[in-house]
Every structure is written in structure tokens, then in C-alpha cells.
Amino acid sequence: MKILMLFCDMLRANKLNVVDKNNCKPTPFDNWLENFGGCTYINTYTPAPDTPRSLACLYTGLYPKYNGCNTRIEWPRFYQNENLETMFQYLNKNNFKVYTNFSKNEIETGICTNKDLKRIINYDSFLDFFSANNIKEDKNNQFFFIRLNDFHHCVSDYSSLPISTKIGSRKLLNTFDIFFKKYDKEIFDFTFIFSDHGCMLSNDKFYKDKDYLLLNDNRSKIFMHLRKKGDKYLRKNNSLRTIMDIYPTVVDIVKKPIDSKLDGISLFKKKGRNFVIIEDSSEFKPHLGIFNNIWRYKELGFSIYLDPDIKSINLEGGEQKSYIELKSSLNLKKVIKRVSEISISYGEIKKRKDILLRYEKMNEHYFENNFSD
């Protein structure tokens, strides 16, 4: 069996017609998908919209609270719980050779744990992997995890201008064309194409008093596509999914059970998840002392943003309802309970904010009274 994963770093899902037909015209990337076949999951999110945490969610199938990578600077090599069985470990245990193309800099930065580094056969670049001919020559079980940085680099090189997404998508298509001209898509029993997070562009509306919008679909919605050998047509699935769902999907493919319980739900399950909790810091640039202080509770029909109190309720599809109307139809206590249980920091931040409010009341009382002397 051969499983291929094409990890397209930062590919922004809502810039593709297959994901957001109301706001995006068909792109060359959409046309390529039509010819490639398979299923695009158009409502897929990451609980952690940055590479270190999102990859940890992928590797472990668990939320950040349970995998150890809690903030934007906590890379898997240094923070991921090494007692957890990762996707790479699971594949090794079931007689798969695992091939990757992590650069030396990425390995030093911490893109995967030291234990997983011993479980993979790594090439320093895509071209090194591409020229090695491992795919055709080996008839054993193989798993190929290919990281493609083209889109991410284009957004950086073009200073996050809107045109950068078009150029980045074209660069990805160039890589796809090179790869699949050499290796027929039917060689692979299953092909995953996905991103770890989206991105902010220079024309995206952002308000300083609404930091929680850093968690909107621009950054937290990801691209997810799965093709099974023989798929000829492009299909869409609108159930709610996450990057954590890839690992349990691999388990379903290999058909060997695992001991631990995962937060992810296999993409082969007809019913997706009921909700996903997304969290991040309102200060975008990584720095010492960074902590998560914005959250998003996402269901298919709506999103609730918190920081740490409810700030906004956003209905999908442009439907408008007042907060009072929605409050009567939503069990907000249940939502808060879910966020508190899954978030690494919501409960603690809420507690500290309540203490600060008590400080304010104490100071008000202090200024209303004379000194004791």
C-alpha cells in the first residue's frame, strides 16, 4: 500500500472556488482538482492556526491541551508529549516505511520529535526526495509526507498582497505537475492534500478592538482533500472536520486499532464533528511570554468568539440576528463549558480577569475614602 500526503503550508482554503463558491471564481487550482478527482472537505479547521501547534494536532490527532504544544512557539520537538503514539510511530509499527522532506533548518527548529526523526527516512528537500525514486522501486507499504512551502514563501515574498495567493497556487500546481508527470496518481492508494492554517492578507479587514478576528476563516479554515485510487470525479463534503481527523483516517486505511483515544474523527465517518474549539494569542508575532487569550467556538451554523467574554456571534451565509435573539436559542453555558474543558488557557485567563475586576472595585472604594490618619 502507498499513502501520499502533500502538505501545502499555509494554503488559504477560502481563496478557492471549491471551498467558497460565493466569493471566489474558479482558479487554475480548482480546475486541477476537477481533473484530479477525490473529495474536498469544505468545512475543515485547525484548532491552532500556526505550523507548530497545527502539526502537533496532525501528528497526535489531539487538541493542543492534550498533545503538549500549547502556544505558537511550542514546536513538537521541544514540547510535544513523547509518550503519545504519533501517526509516524503508528505507521512504523504496522510495517510502513515513512519518507519525509524536512529541511535541516526545519528539523533544528523542531518540526517533529526526536523519536519520530528515528522513524522516518528524510530527504533535505523536495528535489532530493523527487530524484530518489523510492516510490516506484519499493513494493512494500510506504507513506510519503511531502512538505511544500511554495504558497507560504509567495505570500511572504509578495508582502501578503492579494496577488500572492494566485502566484502561490500556481507555484503549487507547478510542483504537482512535476510530481504527477513522473508518478501516476493511480500509484497511490490514498492521496491527502491539505494545509495547516490560512493567512492574513493586506486587504483583509481587521479591527484593533476585535483581536478575536485573528481566528476567522482566513487563518483557521484549512484546505483538506482526499483521493482514493480510482476516483475520477471531484466531490465535496460539507461536514465539520479538522486537521486532527487525518490520523484516525490513516488508522481506518491501515485497519489496525490503536490503544489511545483520539480527538480526531476519521474522514470516512459520514458524520463529522459537532464543534471545534480554536485558540490563539491576540499578539500575532511570536515572543517570550506569549499566551492564548482569544478563542473561537465553531459549529456548522455559527461561530462564537471570546476574549474571554463573548464578543461576537457570527452566522454563516450572511444571515443577521441580534445577540438577544441568539442568546435565547443557544445554550451559552454549554458552549463556555466546552471551551473551558478543551482550551489550554480559557479557565485560567477568565479567573485572572475576574480578579482584575475585583482590583478595580477595590481601587474605586479606596479613592472614595479618606486615609486613616
Sequence and secondary structure as in RCSB ss.txt:
>XXXX:A:sequence
MKILMLFCDMLRANKLNVVDKNNCKPTPFDNWLENFGGCTYINTYTPAPDTPRSLACLYTGLYPKYNGCNTRIEW
PRFYQNENLETMFQYLNKNNFKVYTNFSKNEIETGICTNKDLKRIINYDSFLDFFSANNIKEDKNNQFFFIRLND
FHHCVSDYSSLPISTKIGSRKLLNTFDIFFKKYDKEIFDFTFIFSDHGCMLSNDKFYKDKDYLLLNDNRSKIFMH
LRKKGDKYLRKNNSLRTIMDIYPTVVDIVKKPIDSKLDGISLFKKKGRNFVIIEDSSEFKPHLGIFNNIWRYKEL
GFSIYLDPDIKSINLEGGEQKSYIELKSSLNLKKVIKRVSEISISYGEIKKRKDILLRYEKMNEHYFENNFSD
>XXXX:A:secstr
 EEEEEEETT BGGGSTTT TTT    HHHHHHHHH EEEEEEEE SS SHHHHHHHHHHSS HHHHS  STT  
HHHHS TTS  HHHHHHHTT EEEE   HHHHHHTSS HHHHTTEEE SSHHHHHTT HHHH  S EEEEEEE H
HHHHHHHTTT THHHHHHHHHHHHHHHHHHHHS GGG SEEEEE S     TTS   TT GGGGGSHHHHEE EE
EEETT  SEEEEEEEEEGGGHHHHHHHHHT   SS  S   TTSSS  S EEEEE SS S  TT    EEEEE S
SEEEEESSSEEEEEEGGG    HHHHHHHS HHHHHHHHHHH SSHHHHHHHHHHHHHHHHHHHHHHHS    
